[in-house]
């Protein structure tokens, strides 16, 4: 019976780093995965699963970042609109009071 081997998070991260670094040295992703897995003494499918999981995590984080950025942009646009209205009011009030202080000006 083959038991399930548990690898540490550090080992998995090292394997993924090695895979990333070795991609340029191979003609395909499959060959890079096979080479790195062989060097580390793990099954290529194990490394492929780790890579897929890491890719999904990056994609999910990117989606969250995009949502946060969109929310921030929406908030900032509303703030700019509010500040422009306040600026308009202050400009109008300034002109009104300037005319009251100096009746010769229009």
N, C-alpha and C positions, 0 to 999 in steps of 0.2 A: 504494500500500500504506500502510495506517495502522500506524504503530508504536505500541507500548505506551509510554505516558508514565508515568514514575515520579514520584510526588509525595513530598516529604519528610514525615517523621513530624510535624513541626511544622505543616506546611500541613494535613495531615489532622486533627490535633487542633484547629486553628483552625476548620476547616470544621465539625467536629462541635460545637464550642462555639457557633458562629454558628447552627447548626441548632437547638440546644437553646434559645438565646435567642429565636429567631424563631418557635418553635412557638405561642406565645400570640398572635402577630399574624396567624395563618392559621387558616382554618376546618378544615383537615385536615393530616395529616402529609405527604401527597403534595404538597400545595401548598407547604408549608414547604420540603420537599426540593427541589422544582422552583425555587422562588424563590432559595434559598441557592446552589444549583448554578449557576443562571444568573448570579447576582452574582459568583461566583468563576470563572466560565468553564469549568466542568467539567460532565460529563454527570450528569444526575440519578441514573442507575443506579450510577455510581461512588460518589456520596455515600451512596446507599442501602446499598451493600455495606459501606462504611466504618462506617456506623451499625450495621448488623447484626453486623459483626465486633466492634465495641465493646460492643454489648449482650451478645453471647455471652461476651466476656471478663469483663464485670461479673457475669453469671450464674455463670460458673465460679468467680470469686473469692468470690462470696457462698456458694456451695456449700462451698468450702474453709473459709471462715470458720465456717460452721455446723458442719462436721465438727470443726474445732479447738475450737470452743466446747463441743460435746457431749463431746469427749474430756476437756477441762478440767473440765467439770461432773462427769463420772464420777470423775475423779481426786480432786476436792475432796470429793465425797460419801464416797468410800472413806476419805479422810483424816479427815473428821468422825466417821465411824463408829469408826475406830481411836482417835481422841482421846476419844470418849465412853467407850469401853471402858477406856482408861487412867484416865480420871477416876473411873469406877466403882471400879476396883481401888484407886486412891489414897484414895477416900472410905472404902471398907471397911477398908483398912489403917489409916487415921487413926483410925477409930472403935475398931478392935481395940487399937491401941497406947494410945489414951486410956483405955480400960477397964483395961488392964494397969497403967498408971501410977496410976490412981485407982480402986481396987477398989470404992469405994462407989458409983461411977457404973455405970450399965448401958448 
